[in-house]
Amino acid sequence: MRASRRGERLMLTWQSEDEEDVGKAREFFMKQTRQGWLATIRDGEYRRVLEFKPEYRELWFIPLSEGG
């Protein structure tokens, strides 16, 4: 699992065939979403996801902007 910051966003990548890597990525997903980050996948555009799936192999986390 690897997490890196890209501007205001966080990018998370992992090896879907490595159970330990998937477990770490799942924990990171849970932690970030509990803290209010939006989890997304990028397929041309950013599309919000509500659950962790190992086959994604990459997620982007976008912070909620304050003040709506």
C-alpha positions as CSV (number, residue, x, y, z in Angstrom):
1,M,0.0,0.0,0.0
2,R,1.2,3.5,-0.8
3,A,-0.4,6.8,0.1
4,S,0.7,10.1,-1.3
5,R,-0.5,13.7,-1.3
6,R,-1.3,15.3,-4.6
7,G,-2.2,18.9,-3.9
8,E,-5.2,18.8,-1.6
9,R,-6.0,15.2,-2.5
10,L,-4.6,12.0,-1.2
11,M,-3.9,9.1,-3.6
12,L,-4.0,5.5,-2.3
13,T,-2.7,2.5,-4.3
14,W,-2.3,-1.2,-3.4
15,Q,-1.7,-4.6,-4.9
16,S,-5.1,-6.3,-5.1
17,E,-3.5,-9.8,-5.0
18,D,-1.6,-9.1,-1.7
19,E,-3.9,-9.8,1.3
20,E,-1.8,-7.8,3.7
21,D,-1.6,-4.8,1.3
22,V,-5.4,-4.9,0.8
23,G,-5.9,-5.0,4.6
24,K,-3.8,-1.9,5.1
25,A,-5.6,-0.1,2.2
26,R,-9.0,-1.0,3.7
27,E,-7.9,0.4,7.1
28,F,-6.7,3.6,5.4
29,F,-10.0,3.9,3.6
30,M,-12.0,3.5,6.8
31,K,-9.8,6.0,8.7
32,Q,-10.0,8.7,6.0
33,T,-13.8,8.3,5.4
34,R,-14.4,8.5,9.1
35,Q,-12.5,11.8,9.1
36,G,-14.8,13.2,6.5
37,W,-12.8,12.6,3.3
38,L,-14.7,11.7,0.1
39,A,-13.4,8.4,-1.4
40,T,-13.4,8.4,-5.2
41,I,-12.2,6.5,-8.2
42,R,-11.0,8.2,-11.3
43,D,-12.3,6.9,-14.6
44,G,-12.1,10.1,-16.7
45,E,-13.8,12.0,-13.9
46,Y,-13.7,11.5,-10.1
47,R,-16.6,9.3,-9.1
48,R,-17.5,8.8,-5.4
49,V,-17.4,5.3,-3.9
50,L,-19.1,4.4,-0.6
51,E,-17.3,1.0,0.0
52,F,-13.8,-0.4,-0.3
53,K,-13.3,-3.0,-3.1
54,P,-9.8,-4.6,-3.5
55,E,-10.2,-4.5,-7.3
56,Y,-10.2,-0.7,-7.4
57,R,-6.4,-0.8,-6.8
58,E,-6.4,3.0,-6.6
59,L,-8.5,5.5,-4.7
60,W,-8.4,9.3,-4.4
61,F,-9.5,11.1,-1.3
62,I,-10.9,14.6,-1.6
63,P,-11.4,16.8,1.5
64,L,-14.8,18.2,2.2
65,S,-14.7,22.0,1.6
66,E,-15.9,24.0,4.5
67,G,-18.8,26.5,4.3
68,G,-20.6,24.6,1.5
